[in-house]
Amino acid sequence: MNHSNNKLEKGVSFSEEVRKNVLTHKQDWALQQINYLLSTGRIDAAFKIIEIQERYNLPTEIIRSDKKVQSVLQKYFIKLLESGKIYHALEIQEKFSLPEEFIKSETVQSVFQKEFIRCLENGYIDTAFKIQEKFSLPEEFIKSEAVQSAVQKGFIKCLEDRYIRDIDRAFKIQEKFYISPDWVQSAGQKDFMRRLENEDIGRALQALKIQEKFHLSPEFVQSVVQKGFIKWLEYGDIDTALKIQETFYLSPEFVQSA
C-alpha cells in the first residue's frame, strides 16, 4: 500500500517513518547514503545528495524536511553564489524550498549584494538582473555609491568587448539604472575614439554604431574621423583610410589636403 501522502507524527524520526511506509528498498538504501554524506560534514556533500535524490526519485519532501540536509544545502547554496554559479543556486532554492528566513538573512543578503556588484562590474547584466528580480535587493542598496560605481564599470566593460551586441548590453544597463547623460556621452566619445584608433579595421568601423547609439555630434565625429584617417595614412594603410572615408563622409577638399 502506498502511504506516501501520510503526515509524519510529531516526535517520530522521519527516516524511520519513511522506511516503514514510503520508500522502496533502493530508496531506503539511497537515504542511508545521504545520512552517511551528512556525517562527513562536507559542503560538497550537497551535490551528491541532489544527485542521489534525482537518481533514486526520492520524494523532495524528505530532503525539504530533514534539518541536517537543509543545513548542508544552505551552505552549498552560499558556496554556489560565492562561486558565481547563480543559476545553479536558484535551482537549489526552487527545488528544495530553502526557508525565507535563510534567504533574507544578513549573511545571504550580503552574498547576493557582492555577487550583484561583481556581475554588474563584469557586464554580466542578465545575471545581475536575475539576482535583483529573484532576491528583492533593498532600494537603498540599489541606489548606493557601490552599485552606481559598478554600473559605470559594467557599462564601459560592455563597450570594450569586441562584438556589436555588447554595445546594446551597455544600453540595457542604462535603461535599468540611472546614469548621468553627461557621463554616458563622455563614455561614448571615448569609445568612438578608441575604436577608430584600433588597428583592427572591423572594430574601427564599429565606431559608426557608437556614433548612432550615442548621438554624437557631427562636429565631434568629423574631428575624430579626420585624425583617424590621417593616422591610417601615416601607417601606410591606404585601404583602411579609404574605408573610413567611405563610412564617415570626408570632404574631397580634406582628403586632398591630407
C-alpha positions in Angstrom: 0.0 0.0 0.0 1.3 3.5 -0.9 1.3 5.8 2.1 3.4 8.5 0.5 0.9 11.1 1.4 0.9 10.2 5.1 1.7 13.0 7.5 4.5 12.3 9.9 3.7 12.2 13.6 5.4 14.7 15.8 8.5 13.3 17.6 8.8 10.3 15.2 12.1 10.0 13.2 11.4 10.9 9.6 13.8 8.3 8.3 12.1 5.5 10.4 8.7 6.6 9.2 9.6 6.6 5.5 11.4 3.3 5.8 8.2 1.7 7.0 5.6 3.3 4.8 7.1 5.4 1.9 10.4 4.2 0.4 11.3 1.3 -1.8 14.3 -0.8 -0.9 16.5 1.1 -3.2 15.2 4.5 -1.9 15.9 3.3 1.6 19.5 2.5 0.6 19.8 5.9 -1.0 18.6 7.6 2.2 21.3 5.7 4.1 23.8 7.1 1.7 22.6 10.6 2.3 22.9 10.1 6.0 26.5 9.0 5.5 27.2 12.0 3.4 25.8 14.2 6.1 28.1 12.6 8.6 31.1 13.8 6.6 30.2 17.4 7.3 31.5 18.4 3.8 29.7 21.2 2.0 30.1 19.5 -1.4 28.0 16.6 0.0 25.0 18.6 -1.1 25.9 17.9 -4.8 25.9 14.2 -4.1 22.6 14.5 -2.1 20.9 16.1 -5.1 22.4 13.5 -7.4 21.1 10.7 -5.2 17.7 12.3 -4.8 17.3 12.6 -8.6 18.7 9.1 -9.4 16.5 7.2 -6.9 13.5 9.5 -7.2 13.4 10.2 -3.5 10.4 12.4 -2.6 11.5 16.0 -2.5 9.6 16.4 0.8 12.2 14.1 2.5 15.0 16.5 1.5 13.0 19.6 2.5 12.0 18.2 5.9 15.4 17.0 7.1 17.1 19.7 9.1 20.6 18.3 8.6 20.0 18.1 4.8 18.7 21.7 4.8 21.8 22.9 6.7 24.1 21.3 4.1 22.0 22.6 1.2 22.1 26.1 2.7 25.9 26.1 2.9 26.1 24.7 -0.6 23.7 27.4 -1.8 26.0 30.1 -0.4 29.1 28.4 -1.9 27.4 28.4 -5.3 26.6 32.1 -5.0 30.2 32.9 -4.0 31.4 30.9 -7.0 29.3 33.0 -9.3 27.0 30.0 -10.1 23.8 32.0 -9.7 21.5 29.8 -11.8 22.6 26.6 -10.0 21.9 28.3 -6.7 18.4 29.3 -7.9 17.7 25.7 -8.9 18.6 24.6 -5.3 16.4 27.3 -3.8 13.4 26.5 -6.1 13.7 22.7 -5.9 14.2 22.4 -2.1 12.3 25.5 -0.9 15.1 27.0 1.2 13.4 28.9 4.1 12.6 32.5 3.6 14.3 33.5 6.8 17.5 31.9 5.5 17.2 33.8 2.1 16.6 37.1 3.9 19.3 36.6 6.5 22.2 39.1 6.7 24.7 36.5 5.6 22.9 35.5 2.4 21.8 39.1 1.6 25.5 40.1 1.9 26.5 37.4 -0.6 23.7 38.5 -3.0 24.9 42.0 -2.9 28.5 41.1 -3.6 27.6 38.9 -6.5 25.2 41.5 -7.9 28.1 44.1 -7.9 30.6 41.6 -9.3 28.1 40.7 -12.2 27.5 44.4 -13.0 31.2 45.3 -13.0 31.9 42.5 -15.4 29.0 43.3 -17.7 27.0 40.1 -16.8 23.9 42.1 -16.8 21.4 39.3 -17.3 22.7 37.5 -14.2 22.7 40.8 -12.3 19.1 41.5 -13.3 18.2 37.9 -12.3 19.6 38.4 -8.8 17.8 41.7 -8.4 14.5 40.2 -9.6 14.6 37.0 -7.6 16.0 38.3 -4.3 14.4 41.7 -4.0 17.6 43.7 -3.1 16.9 46.7 -0.9 16.2 50.0 -2.7 18.9 51.8 -0.6 21.5 49.2 -1.8 20.5 49.7 -5.4 20.9 53.4 -5.1 24.2 53.1 -3.2 27.5 54.5 -4.4 28.9 51.0 -4.7 26.2 50.0 -7.2 26.5 53.2 -9.1 30.2 52.6 -9.5 29.6 49.0 -10.6 27.0 50.2 -13.1 29.5 52.6 -14.7 32.3 49.9 -14.8 29.8 47.4 -16.3 28.8 50.0 -19.0 32.4 50.6 -20.0 33.2 46.8 -19.9 30.4 46.2 -22.3 31.6 48.9 -24.7 35.2 47.5 -24.5 34.0 44.0 -25.6 34.5 43.0 -29.2 31.1 42.5 -30.5 28.3 44.9 -31.6 25.8 43.2 -29.3 27.8 44.2 -26.3 27.1 47.9 -27.1 23.4 47.0 -26.8 24.1 45.3 -23.5 25.6 48.6 -22.3 22.4 50.4 -23.0 20.4 47.7 -21.2 22.3 48.8 -18.1 21.5 52.4 -18.7 17.8 51.5 -19.1 17.7 49.7 -15.8 19.9 52.0 -13.7 20.2 55.8 -13.8 23.5 57.0 -15.3 24.1 60.7 -15.9 23.6 61.7 -19.6 26.8 63.7 -19.5 28.7 60.6 -18.2 27.2 58.4 -20.9 28.0 61.0 -23.6 31.6 61.2 -22.4 31.9 57.3 -22.4 30.6 57.2 -25.9 33.0 59.8 -27.2 36.0 57.9 -25.6 34.9 54.6 -27.1 34.4 56.2 -30.5 37.9 57.5 -30.5 39.3 54.2 -29.2 37.6 52.2 -32.0 38.9 54.5 -34.7 42.4 54.2 -33.3 42.3 50.4 -33.2 44.4 48.6 -35.7 41.6 46.1 -36.3 39.5 47.7 -39.1 36.5 45.7 -38.1 36.5 47.4 -34.7 37.3 50.8 -36.3 34.2 50.6 -38.5 32.1 49.6 -35.4 32.6 53.3 -34.4 29.6 54.0 -36.7 27.4 52.1 -34.4 28.8 54.1 -31.5 28.0 57.3 -33.3 24.4 56.3 -33.9 23.8 54.9 -30.4 25.3 57.9 -28.6 24.0 60.5 -31.0 27.5 62.0 -31.2 27.6 65.5 -32.6 28.7 65.8 -36.3 31.5 68.2 -35.3 33.0 65.8 -32.8 32.7 62.8 -35.2 34.3 64.7 -38.1 37.2 65.9 -35.9 38.0 62.3 -34.7 37.5 60.7 -38.1 39.8 63.2 -39.7 42.5 62.4 -37.2 41.9 58.7 -37.7 42.1 59.0 -41.5 45.5 60.8 -41.2 46.7 58.2 -38.8 45.9 55.3 -41.1 47.6 57.1 -44.0 50.7 57.5 -41.8 50.7 53.8 -41.2 50.7 53.4 -45.0 47.3 51.5 -44.9 45.5 53.3 -47.7 42.7 50.7 -47.9 41.7 51.2 -44.3 41.9 55.0 -44.7 39.6 54.8 -47.7 37.1 52.5 -45.9 36.9 55.1 -43.1 36.4 57.8 -45.8 33.5 55.8 -47.3 31.9 55.1 -43.9 32.2 58.5 -42.4 31.9 61.2 -45.1 35.1 63.2 -45.5 35.1 66.1 -47.9 37.2 65.8 -51.1 39.0 69.0 -50.0 40.1 67.4 -46.7 41.1 64.2 -48.4 43.2 66.1 -51.0 44.9 68.1 -48.3 45.7 65.1 -46.2 
